[in-house]
Amino acid sequence: MSQFKPILPNTPAGRSSLQERLRAWISGITWKQGLRWLGLGTAGIAALFVLLFLLTWLGAFGPLPSVRDLASIRHHTATEIYASGGELIGRYYFQNRTEVEHSQIAPHVFDALVATEDARFLQHAGIDFQSLLRVFFKSILLRDESAGGGSTISQQLAKNLYERERYWLFGIVINKFREMIVARRLEQTYTKDELLTLYLNTVSFGENIYGIGVATQQFFSTTPAKIRLEHAAVLIGMLKANTTYNPRRYPERALERRNVVLEQMVKYGYLLQQDADSLRQRDLGLKYNNVSDAESLAPYFRQALSVQAKEALAELKKPDGSAWNLYTDGLKIHTTLDATMQRLAEESMETHMKELQKLFDEHWKKRKLWEQDEPGIRRAMEQSDRYKSLKAQGKTEEEIAAIFATPVPMRIFTWAGIEEREMRPIDSIIHHLSLLQAGLLAMDPQNGHIRAWVGGINHRFFKYDHVTARRQVGSTFKPFVYAAALSEGVNPCEYIPNQQVTYEGWRNWSPENADGHYEGYYTLTGGLVNSVNTVSAALIMRIGVEKAHQFASGFGFTSPLPKDPTLVLGTADLTLLEMVSAYTAFANSGQRARPVMITRIEDSQGKVLVKFPVKPAQTEAMPASTATLMAQMLRSVVDSGTAGRLRRVYGVSGQWAGKTGTTQNQTDGWFIAFNPRLVVGAWVGGEERKVRFRSLSLGQGASTALPIAGRLLHRMSQYSAYKPMFTAQFESAGPEWASQLDCPMFLPYDPAAQPDTLGGGGLQSLIDLLRARQEEKRRQRELEQENQPDVDFRYEYSDPQAPAQQEQPAPKWQKLFKRKNRDDGGGQ
């Protein structure tokens, strides 16, 4: 048997043998054979390219758009959102793009584009073979950056309009052929000016920005028609690599690239050298204005607006029968939002909440707010994107817990700014859960137009909208029951005893006052201004729970109302949107205004598709006379009651009425102010009920929620445009009603038991009346000085972990109005 062993090609010996054979074969080739094989190879490659081109043109690698298709190009265009004054406040989009006409673009934008991207654009018909040769010799061999690219503007437009496909072999070649064919057809369909405009409307500038219209606004806060030449050069320079030359991220690179564009304009005769030299000395001039950012104006409003807009569009069809798309059809939504008021509202919220959070952190500094295994933390963790992503990956609870306990780089919200820290995700959850949240809503009571909407402290980190969140409303609900009593014929000057009563028919419910005092008698105005729970409870029991519930339901609440006497103490969980809308009835002669966010929706050409409101904006909630009396009673809350700091601290002038509210353990703080021209409501609290002040003086609605509305109204008063809101006057009660309000809000004794005290004549009657009124004025002065707290208690809810309130010593009746914690207190 032969002992010969074959040489394997993939061994060192095999590779050496093959190399020797190859050298021998090459050395035996004559120059004529080489030329013939080179020619055959070149011809073969050429034939392959021709075949690929023909197959591409015939649609073998996918259909190509016809000239007819190109003539009706439609690409995704962002829907624009406008405030009531015409200001652009945001967009809805998949691709952030706004269409602009050729006449709306400054000529030097086109000059910079052609000089930099395609100098022979006006000479070729879509494919520039001279440029292809230039790219090979200058850009590739000589590495000349200013030489430009090989693709024409028409080819780049084709790539922008139709994304490249993936092919198993020759992908780059096939895609290039597709773009050349489409570019040629584009040149047959559009003029050169139209092609340039179409290109500038489709090209990407990074950051999910498409088109010159959005780019000029985002980077330089201007329009394509007004953009300066050196700024246009920055944007055109970005087209080479929109991330590399982003002026916000890499200003030095962007500046260098801008100067290259300027030199290209000089080179091709679009700019004089001395002008270019002058422009080169200028800085970038960046004026960044990210209207797509979650932190731009009214993000929570825009979030809620999208729901209403989609509902309206769902009932409409395009001329071709297809459905409208909020994110791609370039619609124009005109809203009721007042851009200036919205900005002032957001600034007022931020200013106050920053101070309040600092106070809150100091308040809890020596105590532990959270335990690691509390249900609230678990709920927040399960709602996080990180948890949902891990769960979707099939991670077990043990694995997820380990991940949340491992420090990683995190971005967290603080009032000092967004911070990057190395921390455990669970600690990030606890940090964000420990922040106080807020909501504010301003509405025109005449037509229901939403003027300002602040749903939280930072939309990027906290998407949950507290304007539409249900929270316990506290004593801000009491006016609805008091209005029911007036409608049932109860006299505003009727005195109701301030005494604790146990209502056996309602599970032995025994409402309490927060201060533990039960002396004297209050009128309806006195009971409302001071939010005396025992008086409020007696009132609802007198008119009947069913009647009170039915009357309150007429104010348009969509959330359920409890059908028991605790309704008067505000145990209902309602939204700020519902409450502000309901309060419009007090400001508008009993007519409740439905919230209106949109005035009209137009298509991209400005044709009106739908106008709002599509339903009547007002419904009657109560008689006009009742509303007038309630407005007068609630004015006392601002002028001399728990909302006194609205005038004393924030200097708000004019006629204003309102109501404060604080729920059990200071969980929720409320304040709603109104006059005939505006209703403003504010809420402050935590995502979890445990996030609250332990002190009533710090956690009351007058301290947490009122300052947001107070700051807003104070700042608005400095604008002449808002003067009518501060000069508006409530309707006069008239002589027949005024007499029903002309009585002391409090008496230390039962007037019914002493008939001569108020109306029987004689010196003693006059002395008693003067003493009562003097006591009332003194109480009002002390109330303004101390800004009495406003507290409600929810009888079916108790927190065993909550610290006990410090008991106040019982004063004599002469000092009845000097006590603390007097505003609200509920039975448990």
Secondary structure, 3 states (H helix, E strand, C coil): CCCCCCCCCCCHHHHHHHHHHHHHHHHCCCHHHHHHHHHHHHHHHHHHHHHHHHHHHCCCCCCCCCHHHHHCCCCCECEEEECCCCCEEEEECCCEECCCCHHHCCHHHHHHHHHHHCCCCCCCCCCCHHHHHHHHHHHHHCCCHHHCCCCCHHHHHHHHHCCCCCCCCCHHHHHHHHHHHHHHHHHHHCCHHHHHHHHHHHCECCCCEECHHHHHHHHHCCCCCCCCHHHHHHHHHHCCCCCCCCCCCCHHHHHHHHHHHHHHHHHCCCCCHHHHHHHHCCCCCCCCCCCCCCCCCCHHHHHHHHHHHHHHHHCCECCCCCECCCCCECCEEEECCCHHHHHHHHHHHHHHHHHHHHHHHHHCCCCCCCCCCCHHHHHHHHCCHHHHHHHHCCCCHHHHHHHHCCCEEEEECCCCCCEEEEECHHHHHHHHHCCEEEEEEEECCCCCEEEEEECCCCCCCCCCCCCCCCEECHHHHHHHHHHHHHHCCCCCCCCEECCCCCEHHHCCECCCCCCCCCCCEECHHHHHHCCCHHHHHHHHHHHCHHHHHHHHHCCCCCCCCCCCHHHHHCCCEECHHHHHHHHHHHHCCCEEECCECEEEEECCCCCEEEECCCCCCEEECCCHHHHHHHHHHHHHHHHHCCCCHHHHCCCCCCCCEEEEEECHHHCEEEEEEEECCEEEEEEEEECCCCCCCCCHHHHCHHHHCHHHHHHHHHHHCCCHHHHHHHHCCCCCCCHHHHHHHCCCCEECCCHHHCCCCCCCCCHHHHHHHHHHHHHHHHHHHHHHHHCCCCCCCCCCCCCCCCCCCCCCCCCCHHHHHHCCCCCCCCCC
